[in-house]
Amino acid sequence: MLSRTADHLFWMSRYTERAENTARMLDVNYQTSLLPQSTAVAQLGWQGLLAISELVPAYTAKYGQDVTARNVMDFMVRDASNPSSIVSCLQAARENARAVRGVLTTEMWETQNATWLKLETYLKGKDFERDPGAFFEWVKHRSHLSRGVAIGTMLQDKAFHFYRMGTFLERADNTARLLDVKFHAVQSDFFGAASEQDQEYDFYHWSAILRSVSAFEVYRKVYRDVITPERVAELLIIRPDMPRSLAASLNEVVNNLQMVSNDHSGETERRAGKLKADLQFARIDEILATGLHAYLTQFLDRINELGARISRDFLVPNY
């Protein structure tokens, strides 16, 4: 298939997944901000959210040093000048879908187009200001619908595999960012003794993080015990049966990469397979002992390099 067609499909899925993950991160921060806490702690949470998406310089250039919930949500939801905002991601997903309209099924195109049209209506009214949580749920549901329609209607050829590869590459990147920033935010209290008040706050903090990746019920089913940061890390890093974990995402990336392999992709497949194997045979106690931040930073470097190699091997036209 044409490399530009593969490129549009790959980025259509990445932008849709990015919009969903942005909504998830904003939702968990919004819910956490409703807990009893000082203004300084709440501000750190919003600063961390900007750090996850590497948007601190862009935000500071527009709003200055004053980090507020209202400004951050406006910047990350409706600001078209921010390429990572929800409105920018869904617009980019729709434009990529329009560019390959002939490759998509009618249901697939109509889903992407309807999402964009509804988003414009949503943000012009006051629905978002009245209930941000409901808006974030809507974004998540539209992303779920897009994936479901793709799986249910697309021919499972190379076009489908590029679409799926983009989804899981983006998911791995976003899950790692979420874990890194949220663990870093409260790392001083992770493994030491905590007061009863701290323990209560930690429960709500980790519950919110689990809910942000639809993992709260999964955690209860797998561990049947209190929520601890070690188990949250294990669930979201190395559990292959947790759909949004790093291990599950890499399994999907490798499987779809194998389905589109070409004469130039051997080294890319090797690196993807090695990253998958590192997750498959990792132990959470070893990861924590060597430093979670260092581990996740290295993972992000490797996943970004993998994305660049996939772009070079498959998506850049060869003349």
Helices and strands as residue ranges (DSSP letters): H 3-33, H 39-52, H 56-63, H 69-77, H 86-99, H 106-124, H 127-130, H 132-153, H 158-185, G 187-189, H 196-212, H 216-223, H 229-237, H 246-259, H 266-280, H 284-290, H 292-310, I 311-315
